[in-house]
Amino acid sequence: MISIREIAWLKGARRDFDDFPAAVRTEAHLAPSAAAVGRKADSAKPMKGMDGGVFEIALRHRGDAFRVVYAVQINAALWVIRAFQKKSKSGIKTPKMEIDLIRERLNRLKETLK
């Protein structure tokens, strides 16, 4: 029997995700859904500079870049932490401001769930 984990969203992440184009939302939802049943989607990569269990999905759509960050090792649920359209002109690297926000949200979530 397959165990399915709940996919939980931080409000800000859900709000930003809902603003993505429909095609991006559909594709981006595949990775957390795979993780919820114990698999890893090809599009999900461990996020550099974060503790284990934090993954980033990078998607391109009509010349724009979109990112979704989720954590699998916080509690029984899989948590979507951040969704954003990447606007950095500095290549593929995730902007420091986004990394700082992701760290802050992870820390707050961990404190809240203690």
N, C-alpha and C positions, 0 to 999 in steps of 0.2 A: 504494500500500500504506500502511495506517495504522500509525503507530508508536505502541505502547502502553507508557507508562511504568509502572514498578512503583509501587504505593502502599505506602509504608513507614510504620510507626507507632512513635512513642516508647511505651515500655511503659506509662507512666502515662496517656497519652492513650487507648490501647487499653483499658486496664482501666476507665477512667471511661466511655468510649463503650459498652462492653459492659453497663454498668449503666443505660443509657438504655432507655426503653420501646421495644419492637420496632418500632412505627410510626415513631418518631423515628429509630432506627438506619437503617431502610430509606430514608427520605427524605434523611437526612444523608449517606448514602453516595453519592448521585447526583452531588453536586458534585465530590468528588475523582475519581470515576470519569470524569466528563466531562473534567476537567482532564488526566487520564492519557492521553486520546486527543487532546489539543490544543484542546478546547473549553472554554467557561466557562458554567457553569450560571447560570440567572437568580437563584438563591438565594445565590450567592457574591458577596460584595462585598469590595473591597480593604479591609484592616484599617487604620483610621486610626491614625497615629502609628507605623507600622511601615515598614520599607524596602519597596520594590516586591516583588511576588511573594508576599506574605502575604495570604491571603484568610480571611474569616470567613463562616460559614454561621449564620444566625439562624433558629431554628425555634420555633414555638409548638405546644404539645400540652396539651390539657385545662387551659388556664390557666397552664401552666408554660412557661418560656423555656429553650431549650437552645442551646448554641453549640459549633461545631467550627471549629478554626483549623488551616489547612494552608499549607505553603510550597511553591512550585513552582520556586524558583530556587536550590536548595542544591546538588544534584548531579543525577545521572541519574534518581533517584527523586523522587517527590512525597511529601513528609513531612507526616503529620498530627502536629501539635505539641501540641494541647490540645483536650480535650472537657470541657465542664462544663455544669451546670445553673445558669443565672443566677438569683441570688436577691437581686440589688440592688433596693433600694427607690427608687433615684435615677433612674428612667426607663429609657431604652434604652441609656444609656451603659455600656460594659463597665467593670466595677470596676477601679480602679488595681491592686489586688492581682493580678488575673488578667492584666493587661497586663504587669506586672513578671515574673510567672511565665513568660509566653509569651516575653518578651525573653530571660530567663535560659535557657530551654530552647533557643531558637534559637541563642544564642551558644555554648552547650555543644555542640550538634549540629554547628555549623560548625567548631568546634575539633576535635572528634572525627573529622570527615570530611576534615580537611586532609591 
